[in-house]
Amino acid sequence: MTRRRLFVLALLAVLARPALGQEAPRSVEPHGPALFDEPDLLTAALDFASRYMSDGEGERDEGFYPKIGGMISGAGWISAGPGYRWALFDGRAFADAHAAVSWRGYLKADAVLEFPLMADGRLAAGVEARWQDSTQVNYFGLGPDTSDDQRSQYRLQTMNVVGYARYRPRRWLGLSSRFGWIDRPSVSSPTGPFRPDEPAAQAAFPHDPAMTIVQQPTFLHGEMAITADTRDFPNHLTRGSLYHASAGAYVADEQRYSFQRYEVEGLQALPLFDRAMVVVLHGWGLFTHASPGQEVPFYLMPSLGGSYTLRGYSNYRFHDRHLLLASAESRWPIFTHLDGAVFVDAGTVAARVGDLGLDKTVYGFGLRLHTHRSTLARVDVAHTDEGWHVMFRSSDPFDLDRLTRWVAAVPFVP
């Protein structure tokens, strides 16, 4: 076993030295003294923003609300639409429905019915239905050695209905399961506004699994997972940890496209020097098993690339059956609400587990604009073997919100 693989295994399995049962404190300031006094205008602007933006905790009020963001990577900077929330059964349940459109023509409609406070608040169960039309998803072919010149795009329309349950024997520990149905995804030529002049994936990669079949399969999918989460604020992480493991299966009506998926992930935030610096360590492994003669459809294959995994590479840059990723980032407060950051990402995808490593490396620096609880904007300048790249996003690179989604990731979004 190579040193790189030993490093990743250590990152995934040995980082859990802090006691998982210890809640991260939520009442203290997120970091130590800033390097410089913050301009009054910036402080006032962020105080205003924090009053009108959700911090990801608590319940949304009943009634209409604007749905901002929430689209998959590649949908574009702006997405918005209307939402409505109902309180039911004297507050013991809620229903939520929203829809959104992005500036690249992506569409999403979502409806949820959930009972969140059963078993003295330890058990939540519900059902969710989501329809998506992703008009121009990037695809570069299979394997770790693709080139940016191979970029193609496709349109994917999906409908997923899923039932789910989560039990929390402790506040920091969650046991969850889900079972769902994906109606036949529709794969077609890319469309929509602001589309770059890229070829259709069906023409560029006609032999990749399920790329050009006339009728895509219907899937039943299920998953069991365990998560230990002591993070203080997921979208502005300053201390705590998250450890997650899951096992799932996708069963297609055409047996050729059935497969199993296994996942392990670890995240640790370490405040250092009296909270003057925070170091975040992250490791992620995802492994797909398909029996001989079976294939994994390209839109369900694990992928890396974008602003949350191998920063500096394009969204969905690398596809294959297995992935491995390790990241480290240090942050320090320049102003009270503005952090500087330096980071390194390393990982790859592979057709065989034995070929995984940390072959693709990225390093860079950035800025994080945030309130006490939430990252409002960030800029990353990343260097890959293809040069320097600049990315702007409105969320923390380690918020891991994909772990809170119940519907299947179609396409797979890293």
TAWOMO-V486846 format. One record per run of one state. SS is the DSSP state (H for helix, E for strand, - for the rest). FROM is the first residue (numbers start at 0). TO is the last residue. Records with the same first field share a line. If there is no record, write none. Layout:
SS->FROM-TO ; FROM-TO
This chain:
-->0-1 ; 13-38 ; 52-61 ; 68-77 ; 88-91 ; 102-105 ; 121-121 ; 139-140 ; 143-146 ; 150-150 ; 170-171 ; 188-197 ; 204-217 ; 229-238 ; 252-253 ; 257-257 ; 272-275 ; 289-296 ; 300-300 ; 304-316 ; 320-320 ; 335-336 ; 350-351 ; 355-358 ; 370-373 ; 384-385 ; 393-399 ; 404-413
H->2-12 ; 39-51 ; 117-120 ; 147-149 ; 200-203 ; 254-256 ; 297-299 ; 352-354 ; 400-403
E->62-67 ; 78-87 ; 92-101 ; 106-116 ; 122-138 ; 141-142 ; 151-169 ; 172-187 ; 198-199 ; 218-228 ; 239-251 ; 258-271 ; 276-288 ; 301-303 ; 317-319 ; 321-334 ; 337-349 ; 359-369 ; 374-383 ; 386-392
